[in-house]
Amino acid sequence: MNDRLLYVIVKLLLPVIVVYGVFIVLHGHLTPGGGFSGGAILGTALVLYGLTFGQEASLKIFPESVSKYLESGGVLAVIIIGLIGLFVGGYFLSNANTGIPLGDPGDLISGGFIPLLMIAIGIKVGSTLMTLFNALLEDE
């Protein structure tokens, strides 16, 4: 497809979509949304880029090897955060009992481990969507 209008619109909207996805991930402990929703938005932005400019262009900005490392790193981060809660607080993914300052309710820097957990889940979900997209394109 060689549609110049589509290219221009996607180039204009893509940064807005990415910023919104990051906002949803970072504010997941304060507002509705979180790691899954924000990661889905970020992954969808990458899929939109791939559908518009082609798989080769998409693989240049987000190679499969990076996607696989981010998927594994996201899961590993969730497990490590959970184990820290287990060993320090007594329960897997324990938050309040770990001694981490929870901050003031409503502040961006609050929630103990929960913001880190949202970031790890967002990375995992976004990279998984991109891996699935590339796998589906390879099957054609």
C-alpha positions in Angstrom: 0.0 0.0 0.0 1.4 3.4 -1.0 -0.9 5.8 0.7 0.9 9.0 1.8 -2.0 10.2 3.9 -2.0 7.1 6.0 1.8 7.4 6.6 1.4 11.0 7.7 -1.5 10.3 10.0 0.3 7.3 11.6 3.5 9.3 12.1 1.5 12.0 13.8 -0.6 9.7 16.0 2.1 7.2 17.0 3.9 9.5 19.5 0.6 10.4 21.1 -0.4 6.7 21.4 3.0 5.8 22.9 2.9 8.6 25.5 -0.7 7.6 26.4 0.4 4.0 26.9 3.3 5.0 29.1 0.9 7.3 31.1 -1.5 4.4 31.6 1.3 2.1 32.8 2.9 4.7 35.2 -0.5 5.7 36.7 -1.8 2.2 37.1 -1.6 2.2 40.9 -3.6 5.5 41.0 -6.2 5.3 38.2 -8.0 2.6 36.2 -5.6 0.9 33.8 -2.2 -0.3 34.7 0.4 -2.6 33.3 -1.9 -4.8 31.1 -3.9 -1.9 29.6 -0.9 0.3 29.1 1.2 -2.6 27.7 -1.7 -3.4 25.3 -1.7 0.2 24.1 2.1 0.2 23.6 2.0 -3.1 21.8 -0.9 -1.9 19.6 1.2 1.2 18.7 4.0 -1.1 17.5 1.5 -3.3 15.5 0.1 -0.2 13.9 3.6 0.9 12.9 4.2 -2.6 11.4 0.9 -2.7 9.5 1.5 0.8 8.1 5.2 0.7 7.2 5.8 -3.1 6.8 7.3 -5.8 8.9 10.9 -4.9 7.9 10.5 -1.4 9.2 8.9 -2.6 12.4 11.7 -5.1 13.0 14.3 -2.3 12.6 12.9 -0.4 15.5 11.8 -3.4 17.6 13.8 -6.6 16.6 12.5 -10.0 17.6 15.5 -10.6 19.9 14.7 -7.5 21.9 11.1 -8.6 22.1 12.1 -12.0 23.5 14.4 -10.5 26.0 11.8 -8.0 27.2 9.2 -10.8 27.5 11.5 -12.8 29.7 12.7 -9.8 31.6 9.1 -8.7 32.4 8.2 -12.1 33.8 11.5 -12.3 35.7 10.9 -8.8 37.2 7.4 -9.9 38.4 8.8 -13.0 40.0 11.7 -11.1 41.7 9.3 -8.5 43.0 7.0 -11.3 44.3 9.9 -13.1 45.9 11.1 -9.9 47.6 7.7 -9.6 49.1 7.8 -13.2 50.1 11.2 -13.1 51.9 10.8 -9.7 53.5 7.0 -9.4 54.0 6.0 -13.0 54.5 3.8 -13.3 51.4 4.3 -13.5 47.7 3.9 -9.9 46.2 3.5 -8.5 49.7 3.7 -4.7 49.7 2.9 -3.0 53.0 4.9 -5.5 55.1 8.2 -5.1 53.3 9.2 -1.8 54.8 9.2 0.0 51.5 7.8 3.5 52.0 4.3 3.6 50.5 4.2 7.4 50.1 1.2 9.6 50.3 -2.0 8.2 48.7 -2.6 9.9 45.3 1.0 10.8 44.6 2.8 9.4 41.6 5.6 8.1 43.8 3.5 5.9 46.0 2.4 2.4 46.3 5.6 0.6 47.2 6.3 -2.2 44.8 3.0 -1.8 42.8 4.4 0.8 40.3 7.4 -1.5 39.6 5.0 -4.3 39.1 2.9 -2.3 36.6 6.0 -1.4 34.6 7.1 -5.1 34.5 3.6 -6.2 33.4 3.4 -3.4 30.8 6.8 -4.5 29.3 5.7 -8.1 29.2 2.3 -7.4 27.6 3.6 -5.0 25.0 6.5 -7.2 23.9 4.2 -10.3 23.8 1.8 -8.4 21.4 4.7 -7.6 19.1 6.0 -11.1 19.2 2.6 -12.5 18.3 2.3 -10.0 15.5 5.6 -11.0 14.0 4.8 -14.7 14.4 1.5 -14.2 12.5 3.2 -12.4 9.7 5.9 -15.0 9.4 3.2 -17.7 8.9 1.9 -16.1 5.8 
